[in-house]
C-alpha cells in the first residue's frame, strides 16, 4: 500500500484520514493544533512534528487546510511540505483555494520533480466521515491515475476537470451554487413562516416540488430544529464566496446572485455566526421577521 501523509485534521480532514486508515493505508499525519491526531494514532497513524517530516516519509501528501494563507505556510514555510518533497512525490490539495494559488503550487512541485493535483471536494462533514466525498481534480491524467485509489478510499467519485487550477475553479463555481441555494432556502422559509405556514409542512413541500435541492435535503431539518452544529461553517462558505467573487471578476462574468449571497453570509459573519454551520445564515432572517423558521403554524 502507498505511504500517505495527511496534513490538516479539522472538520473534514479528520474523517478523510480516518477512512484512509480504515482502508489499510499507512498514514502519517500532522496538524498545527495539538491533540487533533489522537483518534488517528489510536487507529495506527504516525504523528510527526512538521509538514516537511510528513513529506519525507510519504509517497503522496494530502492537505486539507482552511485558506490560502495557511496553505502557503504549510507548503512554503519553515519545515513546510516543499522542504521535504523529493522527485516522484505526488502532492494533493483538497482545500478550497484560489486557482492562482493552485497553479503556483503545481509549478513549485514541478520544480522539485514532484506532481501536484488540486482536488477539492464536495460533501461536508458527514460525507468526509462516511467516505462519500466527490473529488473534482485539476492536474495531469497520469498523476491522477496514480492517485485515484487513494481518493476513492475517501470518496465515491473522482471527476477530472482539466489542467492544474481547474479543480479549484470548479469548486468555487460549485460552492457559489451551494451558497445561493442555502440563502434561497432560508429566504423562502422566512416568507412561509411570516405567512403563518408550518415550517415542517413547508420543507415537505420544498422537497416534493420544483424547489427541491441538496440544500433543502441537508439543511431543512437543521433549520427546523435551530441546529447549527458545524458540517461546513459559515465563515468558510463566506471565504469561498469571496474567492469566487475575485475569480468571476477576473473572468469578467457578471454574478449578481453570487454577490447577493456573499452579502448575506457577510451579515451572518458580522452577527457572530462564523463558527456555526453555514445554514445559521437563516438567523438573520429570523431576526428580521421576529420568529423562528421552524415555528409551528
C-alpha positions as a printed Julia matrix, in Angstrom:
297×3 Matrix{Float64}:
   0.0    0.0     0.0
   1.1    3.55   -0.67
   2.54   5.64    2.16
   0.22   8.59    2.67
   0.87  11.84    4.5
  -2.13  13.84    5.68
  -1.89  17.42    6.89
  -4.89  19.29    8.31
  -7.15  17.4    10.71
 -10.11  19.73   11.01
 -13.79  19.07   10.41
 -13.11  17.45    7.03
  -9.55  16.2     7.3
 -10.1   14.03   10.36
 -12.78  11.95    8.65
 -10.76  11.69    5.44
  -7.64  10.47    7.24
  -9.71   8.01    9.25
 -11.05   6.46    6.06
  -7.53   6.06    4.66
  -6.51   4.18    7.8
  -9.63   2.03    7.71
  -8.83   1.11    4.09
  -5.41  -0.15    5.09
  -3.14   2.71    4.02
  -0.07   3.6     6.04
  -0.77   7.18    7.15
   1.49   9.79    8.7
  -0.19  12.96    9.97
   0.49  16.49   11.1
  -1.81  19.16   12.49
  -0.97  22.61   13.79
  -3.3   22.17   16.79
  -2.05  19.55   19.3
  -4.36  16.67   20.19
  -6.25  16.53   16.89
  -4.47  13.34   15.85
  -5.24  11.28   18.96
  -8.07   9.28   17.4
  -5.9    8.61   14.33
  -2.86   7.43   16.26
  -5.19   5.03   18.07
  -6.0    3.58   14.64
  -2.33   3.22   13.74
  -1.37   6.6    12.26
   2.07   8.03   12.94
   2.12  11.68   14.08
   5.11  13.86   13.2
   6.04  17.36   14.25
   6.22  19.19   10.91
   4.87  19.12    7.35
   8.39  18.53    5.99
   8.78  15.44    8.17
   5.47  14.1     6.89
   6.54  14.69    3.28
   9.86  12.92    3.81
   8.09   9.75    4.97
   5.32   9.73    2.35
   4.77   8.96   -1.32
   1.57  11.0    -1.51
   0.88  14.02    0.69
  -2.7   15.31    1.07
  -3.54  18.69    2.57
  -6.92  19.88    3.84
  -6.35  23.43    5.12
  -8.68  26.35    5.73
  -7.43  29.12    3.44
  -4.78  30.42    1.03
  -2.51  31.97    3.67
  -2.47  28.78    5.75
  -1.71  26.74    2.62
   1.26  29.0     1.82
   2.62  28.49    5.32
   2.17  24.71    5.23
   3.85  24.34    1.82
   6.47  27.12    1.73
   7.01  27.89    5.41
   9.93  26.81    7.52
   9.76  23.0     7.75
   6.97  23.13    5.16
   6.0   20.41    2.71
   8.3   21.6    -0.05
  11.27  21.31    2.32
  10.61  17.57    2.49
   9.44  16.97   -1.07
  11.53  14.82   -3.39
  11.31  13.75   -7.02
   8.43  11.35   -7.63
   6.23  12.67   -4.85
   2.58  13.41   -5.51
   1.1   16.36   -3.61
  -2.68  16.71   -3.42
  -4.51  19.7    -2.0
  -8.18  19.13   -1.18
  -8.71  22.56    0.34
 -10.77  25.27   -1.35
  -8.17  27.75   -2.57
  -7.78  30.24   -5.39
  -6.98  28.8    -8.84
  -3.94  31.1    -8.97
  -2.51  29.51   -5.83
  -3.24  26.02   -7.16
  -1.17  26.81  -10.25
   1.65  28.22   -8.09
   1.7   25.01   -6.05
   1.81  22.91   -9.22
   4.73  24.91  -10.61
   6.67  24.73   -7.33
   6.09  20.97   -7.11
   7.27  20.51  -10.7
  10.49  22.39   -9.91
  11.19  19.71   -7.29
  10.37  16.84   -9.66
   7.04  16.2    -7.94
   3.47  16.25   -9.23
   0.51  18.23   -7.93
  -3.25  17.82   -8.03
  -5.78  20.4    -6.9
  -8.54  18.08   -5.73
 -11.15  19.92   -3.66
 -14.24  18.05   -2.55
 -17.97  18.42   -2.38
 -19.67  16.99    0.66
 -19.46  18.29    4.2
 -18.58  16.57    7.49
 -20.97  13.58    7.11
 -19.57  12.8     3.65
 -15.99  13.08    4.92
 -16.77  10.68    7.75
 -18.77   8.32    5.54
 -16.26   8.23    2.7
 -18.75   9.59    0.16
 -16.96  12.75   -0.93
 -16.75  13.73   -4.59
 -13.36  14.98   -5.79
 -13.05  17.49   -8.64
  -9.48  17.31   -9.85
  -7.14  19.58  -11.75
  -3.85  18.1   -12.97
  -2.35  15.6   -15.38
  -4.25  12.41  -16.17
  -1.15  10.33  -15.4
  -0.8   11.83  -11.92
  -4.49  11.37  -11.26
  -4.37   7.76  -12.43
  -1.69   7.03   -9.85
  -3.7    8.6    -7.04
  -7.28   7.57   -7.87
  -7.25   4.61   -5.48
  -6.26   6.93   -2.64
  -9.0    9.43   -3.46
 -11.61   6.69   -3.74
 -10.63   5.46   -0.27
 -12.06   8.77    0.93
 -14.85   9.34   -1.58
 -17.31   7.83   -4.01
 -16.39   9.66   -7.22
 -13.42  11.37   -8.87
 -14.18  13.82  -11.68
 -11.27  15.15  -13.82
 -11.71  18.84  -14.57
  -8.64  19.64  -16.68
  -5.24  21.19  -16.07
  -3.96  22.38  -12.7
  -6.24  25.1   -11.33
  -9.34  23.58  -12.93
 -10.3   21.73   -9.77
 -10.23  24.99   -7.84
 -12.29  26.81  -10.49
 -14.88  24.01  -10.43
 -15.07  24.09   -6.64
 -15.64  27.84   -6.5
 -18.33  27.63   -9.17
 -19.94  24.74   -7.31
 -19.89  26.48   -3.94
 -21.37  29.59   -5.5
 -24.45  27.49   -6.25
 -24.4   25.96   -2.75
 -24.23  29.35   -1.06
 -27.02  30.78   -3.2
 -29.19  27.72   -2.54
 -28.76  27.94    1.25
 -29.72  31.63    1.25
 -32.65  30.9    -1.08
 -33.9   28.18    1.27
 -33.69  30.47    4.31
 -35.43  33.28    2.45
 -38.26  31.05    1.24
 -38.72  29.66    4.73
 -38.85  33.22    6.09
 -41.65  34.1     3.67
 -43.58  30.95    4.6
 -43.09  31.47    8.34
 -44.21  35.09    8.13
 -47.32  33.97    6.3
 -48.25  31.51    9.02
 -47.13  28.32    7.25
 -45.91  25.47    9.43
 -42.17  25.05    8.92
 -42.16  21.27    8.66
 -45.02  21.32    6.15
 -43.19  23.87    4.05
 -39.98  21.81    3.98
 -42.03  18.79    2.94
 -43.42  20.87    0.08
 -39.98  22.13   -0.95
 -38.55  18.63   -1.07
 -41.54  17.41   -3.09
 -41.62  20.18   -5.7
 -39.58  22.23   -8.13
 -37.7   23.96   -5.31
 -36.13  20.68   -4.18
 -32.38  20.96   -3.64
 -29.46  19.42   -1.81
 -29.64  22.44    0.49
 -33.19  21.54    1.49
 -32.22  17.89    1.93
 -29.19  18.61    4.11
 -30.24  21.78    5.91
 -34.04  21.69    6.1
 -34.21  19.64    9.29
 -31.37  21.65   10.85
 -33.25  24.9    10.21
 -36.47  23.5    11.64
 -34.64  22.43   14.8
 -32.42  25.5    15.07
 -29.47  23.09   14.97
 -26.33  24.87   13.81
 -23.76  22.2    14.67
 -21.0   22.54   12.11
 -20.98  20.43    8.98
 -19.47  23.28    6.95
 -19.02  26.6     8.69
 -20.49  29.95    7.71
 -17.06  31.59    7.76
 -15.68  29.0     5.33
 -18.61  29.49    2.95
 -18.05  33.24    3.11
 -14.37  32.67    2.33
 -15.29  30.54   -0.7
 -17.78  33.11   -1.99
 -15.16  35.85   -1.68
 -12.72  33.72   -3.68
 -15.41  33.08   -6.28
 -16.13  36.8    -6.49
 -12.46  37.55   -7.21
 -12.38  34.75   -9.8
 -15.54  35.91  -11.57
 -14.27  39.5   -11.62
 -11.1   38.3   -13.34
 -13.13  36.28  -15.83
 -15.47  39.27  -16.39
 -18.52  37.17  -15.53
 -21.46  39.17  -14.08
 -22.57  37.45  -10.85
 -25.46  39.31   -9.22
 -26.67  36.25   -7.28
 -23.18  35.46   -6.02
 -22.82  39.0    -4.72
 -26.22  38.88   -3.0
 -25.39  35.56   -1.31
 -21.94  36.79   -0.29
 -23.52  39.85    1.28
 -25.97  37.67    3.23
 -23.16  35.49    4.59
 -21.23  38.63    5.45
 -24.22  39.76    7.52
 -24.21  36.4     9.29
 -20.49  36.67    9.99
 -20.98  40.18   11.39
 -23.66  38.74   13.7
 -21.01  36.42   15.15
 -22.21  33.26   13.41
 -18.98  32.45   11.58
 -18.08  29.32   13.55
 -21.58  27.84   13.28
 -22.87  25.8    10.36
 -23.42  27.82    7.19
 -27.2   27.39    7.49
 -27.03  29.69   10.53
 -27.27  32.48    7.95
 -31.02  31.92    8.5
 -30.72  33.6    11.9
 -30.56  36.96   10.13
 -33.97  36.27    8.6
 -35.34  35.15   11.96
 -34.17  38.41   13.48
 -35.82  40.41   10.7
 -39.19  38.6    10.83
 -39.26  38.2    14.61
 -39.87  34.46   14.68
 -38.13  31.11   14.2
 -38.27  29.46   10.79
 -39.27  26.16   12.39
 -42.18  27.58   14.38
 -45.45  25.66   14.26
 -48.35  27.33   12.49
